Amino acid sequence: MDIRIIKDQISKKELTNMAKERFGDLVKAVVDIEQEIMAVGGEMHADEEAVLMEKEKSKRENTWGINIYPEKEESIEFDSVINLKPSFGNRSRNVENQEIKNKIREIIDKLIR
C-alpha cells in the first residue's frame, strides 16, 4: 500500500478499507498542523513523516503521528514514536500540548468525510 497525502478529503470508507488491508482496525497517519494536510497508509509513522517532508516540505515541529480508528466513536489515538520531540517541548509518545491536539482534531474533521 502506498502512502497517500491527503490535502482535500478522504472518505471514512476508504480509511476503513486501508485499515483492513494493513492493521485490521487502524490507519497510521501523520498530520502537518501548519499545512493542514496528512499522510496515511504507511506501515510506520516515520515513513509517512518522511514523505511529507520530502514532497510537501513539512517541518518536523509541525508533524504529529496519530492512529485513526475509522469505525470507532473515539477515533484518534495520539501515540507515535515521532511525537518524541524534546527540543519542541514534547517528551513522550503522546501529543502533550492540548492546543496541538485540538488542531489535529480540527484537521481530521476537515479531511475525513
Secondary structure, DSSP 8 states (H G I E B T S, - for coil): ---EEESS-B-HHHHHHHHHHHTSS-EEEEEETTTTEEEE--SSHHHHHHHHHHHH---GGGEEEEEE-TTSSS-EE-B-GGG-BGGGTB-SSB---HHHHHHHHHHHHHHB-
